Structures are given as structure tokens and as C-alpha cells.
Amino acid sequence: MTVGPLVSEICFTFVLAAFLLHRYGNFAQHHLLVTVSVFVAWYFSFIIIFILPLDVSTTAFRQCLHDSESHSSDHHLPWVENDTTGNVTVQPAIPLPDGCHAPWSFVPEGVLQSLWRVVYWTSQALTWIILPLMQSYSTAGEFTVMGKLKRALIENAIYYGSYLLIFGVLLVYVALQPGISLDAGKLKVICITASNTWGLFLLVLLLGYGLVEVPRSCWNAGHRGHSLRYAYFKASKLSLEKSEAQDKLDDVLEEVQLAAGSVTHQHPLRKHLEVILSKVPSSTGAKGNGRGRHRAHPEIDALSGAAVTEKSLVRLHQQVIRALQQHGRTQCQWTTLVEKALALEDVARNEESPERRFRRSAPHDHPTGCAPTLEWYWRCCVRGWSLRILGAVLALLSAALVWSEMTFFVRQPILTLFGVFHRSAESSHDYVAIELMSIVTIGYLCVCAYYTVFRVRVLNYYYLAPQHQTDEYSLIFSGMLLCRLTPPMCLNFLGLIHLDTHVTSEAGRMETAYTEIMGHMDVISIIANGFNIYFPMLICVLCLATYLHVGSRLLHWLGFEQFLGDDDMTVDLVNEGRDLIKRERGRRQRVALGESRRRPQARSATARQDEPALPTQPGECKQTR
């Protein structure tokens, strides 16, 4: 009964958050404040995900103690006096039942409450105030810290104003209720309830897509032909987006060159222009050569010597930042997609090979370190079936979650599958099973929700790319999203297992430390009456619409190309993507061939420089040869 497991999990989440931030972020290029803020956002969100199962198992133990005390009280068992304090305790004179033993991860009273209090309010400050300001700050075009901060405040004025308006309406509504007086405690409850309401409705939209699409994507990934056709389709669309980003960057750099030619080195605005020029790396491939072609983006204003002002440079600086972000995003996504498509083509080629030894069409893939025969069996045989089995398991888990979401408002009998499992494990005092069920369920809910955000085409502006390729804007967005969705998602999980007393209204149920601090699965009273009806119905409708591709078909009908199997437009885009990947493979092979030719020449030149003078006697010369 120590805090050892709690400390171990806190340390583990610290290492996990640091590892992921190192993998996706870039400590050398990103601002220190951005790195620290995103790390805290990720770390605290992971703490909620990994520590909540300990809270659930500890609550199960406390429930056992409470039930035992109630049972003893009903039988009028004698109470004993504490010898050290002289106070009457709640310890019965007979020992508690043997099955009522503390879990291995038991956390003493008050520890989790203090932890949740720090985690919750820090996360709320990050997601509602700090990270939105930082996100606008990272794209501001001003050249001073105060200027960037002012721009961030202005851009977030509408954002904050809308929430202040909602909060004001809630205050008026509560104040008009008879018999209710406002104080600091009630204001805090209103804030928590409003935040949970927003998070729960957003969670419905995300889970309605993710609970269907995650297992379906996993199942489809086990079919090599489907995965390859989808990669070709994405390559065709991404190639167009990459070209547009390149053109926009070229246009912006043309404006930078015009400004550079108009502002002399002695001009007072030259220092601002140098800041803009320092943002443009030579590796972008964009050339602002002033070729005078027609600009495809009329929002970019042409600059002349007379038009160069500090305001115009601020606007130009912001355009450069955003153009570079879009260009970097498309380049990174293109590289990742090409690597995936080339790897899938290698698998298709090796499946037809009678040698059963995996051979790569280098140089697009790195050696895995395993034997070619073992790699062939894994990539060509085992991996596909493993993904299909995993997809089937995830489909069953999604079905259980959808059923539980639709039924967890039913108090008696308990119909939610996770609630039944939790009560069964609680009655048998199987705390390990409770914690495993909790971490698996919470983790899968997180995967489904966050998968939707980074998969939906509307939000394609954000991306997480490994090997330090994620920009600051996307990192900040990911931290903001984690802090905003994790608390209501965990409240939803507690409702699924009937540990939220405001959902079950069950007398005698112990409350988790999490709900004591972070509130319950409540919504604002204006919509509370029908919430238990519309919440499960909306999840069911969205899951059904996702399963039938209703959204994709609607977007396709509106002119936005979607991957719809044998549709004519889909077939054309797949063929176009196949040609693009073929050209990319040829380009990489030519580059690799050129490098392989240059290396022997460089080695021979180095050898000639280091070679000693040849002997003059024929015998020695022959021996040397």
C-alpha cells in the first residue's frame, strides 16, 4: 500500500512523452517555450490516460470496504475505540472479509485528488489560453515579441469572445433560476460543465467516425491490393496539393525579391527584411526568379519601392511563414506516401517471387536487420493476416463500445458491456483485470478520436510526421487537442463502467478521485433533459453513416474526389498516381546510380593522393602489382 506503482507510472509517462516529442518535434529548431508547453500538454494528458485505471481499481477497493462496513453496521457489530487517539473509529471489531484486499497499485487517500487538481487546471489553462495564443504567435508576421503577442490576442479575440458570450448566457440562465445563488464554487462548476459539454459533443463527432474507420482501415491494410490502390489515389491528390503549395511559395518569394531589390542596406526596414530572408531555406526548391508569370494567388500584393512599409513587410512575413508551413507539410507527406507506396510495390513484386527471399528495389527502404527469408514470410504472408485479425478484433471492440454508448444511461439493469465486466471484476476483487480493461478501453477511445482529427481531409492542415518533421503549428494543435478531449473522454469511460454517480444515481457507490476534481459527465442544464437520449442516438447515426460512406459519397457528389472503389474518377486518379510513383521510383534509382558512380571515383582519387611513389626496380614493381 505504497505510492510506488503511481510514481513508476508517472515516470513512465514522462519518458513516453519525452520520447514522442523527440520523435515528432525538433528541439533544435522549435522555440523552447513551444517545446516545453507541448511537452506539458502531452505529459499531463498521458498522466490522465495511464493513472485513471489506478484510480478505478482503488475505488473498487474502497467500494469493497464501504460494502463491508455497511454489512457490519446492518448486523449491529460492535465498534472499537482507537487506543492511540481515544476517538471512535469506523473499524469493526471483527476483521474485514479476506477478499477485501488492497490492489497492488493502491493509492492512499488524498494523493490522487491533489494530482488530478494540478493536472486538470494546468491542462485547462493550456488548452483554452496558452496554446491558442502560442499557435497564433507562431504564425504572426510581426518582428517583435510584443507585436506578435498583440497579433495573437487580436486573432483570438473572436475565439475568446464566443466562449465569453456562451459563459455569459449560462450565468444569466443560472442567475434566473429560483433558489440559486452564485458563488465561487458554483462558477467553477459552471466552467467545468461548459468545458465538458463542448468536449462531449466534439467527442461524439470524432468517435462516430473513428469507431468505424479505425478497424476498417486496419482490415483494409491487410489487403495489399487495396492499400496500394489507395496509396496511388492519395499520391495523385497530394501531388496536386504539393504543386499548389510550391506555386504559392514561388509567388511569395517573388514578392520577397521585389522587396529586397527596393530596400537598400541603409534603409531602416532592412533589418526586418533580413528576418524574412532568414526564414527561407535554400532546400525549399522554390525560386523567386521574377519570371513574371501570372500569379495564381491574387491575395499576394505586389510590392514596389514606394509600397514597402513596415505593415507590408509584416504581411509579407506572415505569408512567407504560412507558405513555408504548407510547403513543408506537403513535402513531408509526399515523402512519407512515396516510401509507403514503394514498399507496397516491393511486397507485390516479392509475393510472385519463387525464391521466398525479400528483395528491395533500393534505395527507398532501409534494411530491417532480419534475414531475407524471415522478412519475406512476414511481409508477404503473416503481416496481412495479422492486420485482418487485428481489424476483426477492433471491430468487435468498436461494436461493444457503440452498444455501451447507447445503453450506459440505463441504470437498471446494467446493459453496458464494460459496466458488466467492471462489476464482475469488482465483485471478484480482480483489480488487475479492472486496470487492464480500463487502459485498453481508454487507449482505444483515444486512438479513434485522434485518428479522426488527423485523417479528415478538412483538418489536413495539421499533421504529425516522425523524424523531427512536424512543424510548431501542428505540435501546438496536437497538445491543445489532447488537453481538450482527454478529460471528457475519460468521463465518458467512467460513465460506460457506471462509476459516474451522476449517470447512475446509485446510492452507496463510491466516487473516483477523478470525478471529485474534474466533475461528472454533466452537460449544461439547458440541454440536459434530452442529452441521455440524443447522445447515444447521434453516435449510432454517425457510425452508420461512416460505415455506409455517406460523407464520402456526399463530398464526391459535391466535386471533392473520394476513394470510392470502382468509380470512374477514382480509377483515373489511381492510374495517375501509379504513373507518379513510377516516375518517382525512376528518379530515385537515377540518383542512387549517380551516387554509386561518384563514390568509386572519390575513393580512387583519394587513393591516388595517398599512394606512395612506385619503386623503380622491375621486380619490386611486379611484386607491388
NORMOTA-V784786 format. One line per field, one symbol per residue. phi: phi as a letter, one per 20 degrees, with the letter a starting at -180 (. if undefined). burial: b if it has 24 or more other ideal C-beta (glycine too) atoms within 12 Angstrom, else e. A space follows every 50 residues. Layout:
phi->???
burial->???
This chain:
phi->.deggffffffffffffffffffeebffdffgfffffffffffffffffe eggfffffffffffffffffffffelffdddffednefdeeffdffgffe dfffdgdffnffgffffffffffffffdcfffffffffdfefdcffffff fffffefffffffffffffffffffeffmddebfffffffffffffffff ffffffffeffeffffffffffdfffffffffffffffffffffffffff fffffffffffedffeffeffffffffffeffefneceelfmfffecffe efdcgfefcfffffffffffffffffffffffffffffgfffffffffff feefflcfceegdfcefenefgfffffffecfffffffffffffffffff fffffecfffebffdffffffffffffeleffffffffffffffffffff fffedfffeffdbcdfmmdeeffffffffffffeefgfffffffffelde ffeelefnefdfffffeendfdcfffdffdffeffffffffffffffelf fffffffeoefcecmeffffffffffffffffffffffffffffffffff fffffffffefffffeegfffffff
burial->eeeebbeebbeebeeebeebbeebbbeeebeeebbbbbbbbbbbbbbbbb bbbbbbbbbbbbbbbebbbeebeeeeeeeeeeeeeeeeeeebeeeeeeeb eebebbbeeebbeebbeebbbbbbbbbbbbbbbbbbbbbbbbbeeeebee bbeebbeeeeeeeeeebeebeeebeeeeeeeeeeeeeebbbbbbbbbbbb bbbbbbbbbbbbbbbbbbbbbbebebbbbbbbbbbbbbbebbeebbbbbb bbbbbbbbbbebbeeeeebeebbebbeebbeeebebebeeeeeeeeeeeb ebbeeeebebebbbbbbbbbbbbbbbbbbbbbbbbbbbbbbbbbbbbbeb beeeeeebebbeebbeeeeeeeeebbeebbeebbeebbebbeebbebbeb bbbbbbbbbbeeebebbbbbbbbebbeebbbebbbebbbbbbbbbbbbbb bbbbbbeeeebbbbbeeebbbbbbbbbbbbbbbbbbbbbbbbbbbbbbbb bbbbeeeebbbbbbbbbbbbbbbbeeeeeebbeebbebbbbbbeebeeee bbeeeeeeeebbbbeeeeebeebbebbbebbeebbeebeeeeeeeeeeee eeeeeeeeeeeeeeeeeeeeeeeee
